[in-house]
Amino acid sequence: MTRNRILLVATLTSLCFGSGVALADTDADAAIAYRKSVMQLIGTHTKDIAAIVKGTVPFSSDLAFHAEGLAGAAAIALKPFEDKVVEGKDEKTTAKADIWSNFPHFADTMHKLEADTAALKVAVNSGDKAAIGSQLGVVGKDCKSCHDDSRTK
């Protein structure tokens, strides 16, 4: 009886440990996929705002929607990085190791993006084309800076 209990405990421990590893890989892949999705939202809204502002597309009535979406995505963009998932099993990332080794700097960069996209939303809501263009330039510089510092090509 004691031997059977030992085997049972060993088997259950082995199964639980194996499941935990698989779950951890799945969680890492999901975390990276979510992080990429949020960053893609930022990129998409930024590109759409730029196209509207430049007059490349005739959807000026959608400008406020994109400004709201951009500010919202920027407001949550740091969260998916806070768990510091460096890599997953299947999901690949372009995040540089510098993000994790100098996380306070990265967080400051993301907070700046959040503030600057909120200011862009205010400019859009004001209807001031010069202010919109100027603030869009600031947001573009934020994006470029972060890509240069924190993203592999």
C-alpha positions in Angstrom: 0.0 0.0 0.0 2.8 2.5 0.8 4.5 1.7 -2.4 1.3 2.3 -4.4 0.8 5.7 -2.6 4.4 6.7 -3.5 3.8 5.8 -7.1 0.5 7.6 -7.2 2.1 10.8 -5.7 5.0 10.6 -8.0 2.7 10.1 -11.0 0.4 13.0 -10.0 3.4 15.2 -9.3 4.8 14.4 -12.7 1.5 15.1 -14.4 1.0 18.4 -12.6 4.6 19.5 -13.3 4.2 18.6 -17.0 0.9 20.5 -17.2 2.4 23.5 -15.5 5.2 23.7 -18.0 2.7 23.5 -21.0 0.5 26.1 -19.3 3.5 28.4 -18.8 4.4 28.1 -22.5 0.8 28.8 -23.5 0.6 31.8 -21.1 3.9 33.2 -22.5 2.7 32.8 -26.1 -0.6 34.4 -25.2 1.1 37.3 -23.4 3.4 38.0 -26.4 0.5 37.7 -28.9 -1.6 40.1 -26.8 1.4 42.5 -26.5 1.9 42.5 -30.2 -1.8 43.1 -30.8 -1.9 46.2 -28.6 1.2 47.5 -30.4 -0.4 46.8 -33.8 -3.5 48.8 -32.7 -1.2 51.7 -31.9 0.4 51.5 -35.3 -2.8 51.1 -37.2 -4.5 54.0 -35.5 -1.4 56.2 -36.0 -1.2 55.3 -39.7 -4.9 56.0 -40.2 -4.7 59.4 -38.4 -1.7 60.3 -40.6 -3.5 59.3 -43.8 -6.5 61.4 -42.8 -4.4 64.4 -41.8 -2.4 64.2 -45.0 -5.6 64.0 -47.0 -4.6 60.6 -48.5 -8.0 59.2 -47.5 -11.3 61.1 -47.3 -12.4 60.0 -43.9 -12.0 63.1 -41.8 -15.1 62.2 -39.9 -13.2 59.1 -38.5 -10.4 61.2 -37.0 -11.8 61.4 -33.5 -12.5 57.6 -33.5 -8.8 56.9 -34.4 -7.5 59.5 -31.9 -9.7 57.9 -29.1 -8.5 54.4 -30.1 -4.9 55.4 -30.2 -5.1 57.1 -26.8 -6.9 54.1 -25.4 -4.3 51.6 -26.7 -1.4 53.7 -25.6 -3.0 53.9 -22.1 -2.8 50.1 -21.7 0.4 49.5 -23.8 2.8 49.1 -20.8 0.7 46.5 -19.1 1.5 43.6 -21.4 5.2 44.3 -20.9 5.1 44.3 -17.1 5.1 40.5 -16.8 8.5 40.6 -18.6 7.8 37.6 -20.8 10.9 37.5 -22.9 10.0 34.6 -25.2 7.3 32.1 -25.8 7.4 28.6 -27.2 5.8 29.4 -30.5 5.1 33.1 -30.5 8.1 35.2 -31.5 8.8 38.7 -30.4 10.8 41.7 -31.7 11.3 43.2 -28.2 14.9 43.8 -27.4 16.5 42.5 -24.3 17.2 46.2 -23.3 13.5 46.5 -22.4 13.9 44.0 -19.5 17.3 45.2 -18.4 16.3 48.8 -18.3 12.6 48.6 -17.7 12.2 51.9 -15.9 13.5 53.7 -19.0 11.1 51.7 -21.2 8.2 52.5 -18.8 9.0 56.2 -19.0 9.0 56.0 -22.8 5.6 54.3 -22.7 4.2 56.9 -20.3 5.4 59.6 -22.6 3.5 57.9 -25.5 0.4 57.7 -23.3 0.6 61.4 -22.5 1.3 62.4 -26.1 -1.5 60.4 -27.6 -3.9 61.9 -25.0 -2.7 65.3 -26.1 -3.3 64.3 -29.7 -6.9 63.3 -28.8 -7.4 66.8 -27.3 -6.0 68.4 -30.4 -8.3 66.4 -32.6 -11.3 67.3 -30.5 -10.4 71.0 -30.8 -10.4 70.8 -34.6 -7.2 72.8 -34.8 -5.4 71.4 -37.8 -2.0 72.9 -37.0 -2.2 71.5 -33.4 -3.2 68.1 -34.8 -0.3 68.0 -37.2 2.2 69.1 -34.6 1.0 66.6 -32.0 0.9 63.8 -34.6 4.6 64.6 -35.3 5.3 64.3 -31.5 3.6 60.9 -31.4 5.5 59.8 -34.5 8.8 60.7 -32.8 7.7 58.7 -29.8 7.1 55.6 -31.9 10.3 56.0 -33.8 12.3 56.4 -30.6 10.8 53.4 -29.0 11.3 51.3 -32.2 14.9 52.4 -32.4 15.6 51.7 -28.7 13.4 48.7 -27.9 12.6 46.7 -31.1 14.7 44.5 -33.3 14.3 45.0 -37.0 
